[in-house]
Amino acid sequence: MSIHQRIHIALDQCEGHGQCAAVAPRLYELDDDGFALRADFEVAPQLVDEADSGLKACPMSAIRWRED
């Protein structure tokens, strides 16, 4: 059984700083104002480090790992 890693973004905590997309633009999609467009998405194994960099860059700590 494999564990799928997912990113969850608390949209109510996102303040549109855009730091996640600045360091991991392939994963974090933002609207024109810098707010996250997707609250939850699966991360391919080869992109886990990049996703984690985006998570750590969020000044609001609005991004978390979730395992399914």
N, C-alpha and C positions, 0 to 999 in steps of 0.2 A: 504494500500500500504506500503510495507516495503522498507527501504532504505538499500542498500547493500554497505558496506564499502569496499573500495579497497585501496591498497597501490600502489603508482606510484613511480618508481625510475627513476630519470633522469640519464640515462646511460652515457651521456656525462659529467656529474658532478661527477660520481663515480670514486674515485681514488684507489679503492682496499684496503682500510684500514681494511675491514672485521669486523668492530665493530657491525654492525647490526646483523650479524650471530653469533657473540660471545655471544650476550645477548638473541637472539631469533632464535636459529638454526633450529627450526621446520618450520620457515616461510621464512627466507632469504637464498636463494641458491646462492652459489658463485662458480666461476670457480677456477682452481688451482692457479691462481694469486690473488684471493681475490675479483674479480669483480663480480657484481651482474649478474646472469643469466637471471632473469625475470624482465622485466620493469614494469609489471602491474599484480596484482593478487588480488583476492577477499579474504577477511579475515572473517573467521567464528566468530560469536559473542563471543564465549568463548575464542578466541585468540586475541581480540582487545587490551587488556592491553599489551600482549607480543609484538604484532606488533608495538605498540606505543613506547615501550622501545627500539626496534630496530631503529625506526625512530629517536628518541632523541639521540641515540648513534652515529649517523652518523656525523663525524666531518665536512663533506662538505655540510650538509643540502641538500643532493640529494634525500631524501625520503619525500614524502608528502602523506597526506590522500586525497582520492578522493571519492566522494559519487555518486552513480548511482541511 
